[in-house]
Structures are given as structure tokens and as C-alpha cells.
């Protein structure tokens, strides 16, 4: 179950500090709001890693969805990846 969500915000460290450390799903988007990457885990931790590593090119916005458990987050992530087929998440999941 999704317990809390945040609409797309600009991809900057200032906006990441308000993200909870709870489990959830996050979406990285480009300047046209196209989905580039979908991931799950502890929200703030994973988003900060992506920001520092700059491992998904073209990210301009992010949004997050807090879930009631890690399992729910992983299920949502897998469902959304299958549905939206984002270029970076899809490639990563196929190689691992």
C-alpha cells in the first residue's frame, strides 16, 4: 500500500533532504517528464546515491511513493518497470 507520495520536484540536493528514509518507490524523470528510471528501497538513501553518482543521465525531476513495507515497494517497482519500461531500469534489471 502506498502511504505517502510526493509530486515531481527538481533534481537537487535541497529537495532530497525532505525525502523520508522509509521504504518506497522512486521515479527519475527527464526535462519532458519522461520516466528514465524506477527504483525501490530506502528512499532518501537511494536518491542521494543516484545524485552523487550521476548514474542516470538527463534526470531533471524525481518523485517518490512511500510504502508500508520493503516487499510492497519491490512489488510496485517491478510492476511499474514492466508497465513503463524505463530505459535505464529496464537495462539494469536485464543484466542482473
N, C-alpha and C positions, 0 to 999 in steps of 0.2 A: 504494500500500500504506500502511495506517495503521501507524505505527511506535510511537506512544505516545498515550495518552489520559488524560484527567482527568475524574473524575465531577463532577457539578454542584457548584459552590461558590457561596457568597453573592456578590452583585454589589457588590464594594467594591474600592478601590484596593489594599488589603492583599493580597487574593487574586490580583490581576493581576500582582504582581511576580514570582511564581513561574512564570508562563507563559513558555515559551520564545519566542525571536524567530524561530523556524523557520516554514516554510510549513505550513499546515494549514487545517482547517475548524473553525469555532466555532459554537456554538448558544446563543442567548439565550432564556431561559425566564421565564415569569411565576410568580407565587406557587403556582400549581397544577401547575407543571412543564409547562405547555403551551408548545410552541415558538412564539416570536414572530418570530425572525429567524435565518437561516442565512447565514453569510458565509465567505469564504476569503481568505487572503493570509498575510502575516507576522502570526502570532497576537497577540503582545503589543501590537504597534503598532496593529492594528485594534481590539482590545478596548479599549485606552486611549482611542482616538479616540471610540468609542461612549460610553464612560463620561463623558468630558469634555463631549461634545456633548449627551448625554442625548437622543439622537435616536430611541430606540425606547422608547416609554412602557410602563411596567409591568414592566420587567426586574427580577427578583429573584435569578436564578441564571444561571450560564453554565457551559459545558463546552467542552473543546477536544480536537481529534484531530490530532496531528502527522503529516504525511505525508512521503513520501520526495521529493516534488517539487511545484513550483507547479502543474504540469499535473494531477497526481493530486488535489491539493486542489481545483482548479477543477472537475474531473470529479465528485468526491464532492459538492461544493456543488450543482452543477446537478442531480444525481440526487436528493439529499435534498430540494431545493426542489420538484422535480416530485412527489416521493412525499408529502411532508408539507404542502406548500403553506402555509407560514407567512405570516401576514397582511402583515408588513412587507417581507420579502424578495421575496415574490411581486409586490407593488405596485411596488417599485423596479425589478425586472427587466423588468416590462412597459412601464415608461415610458422606459427607456434602450435 
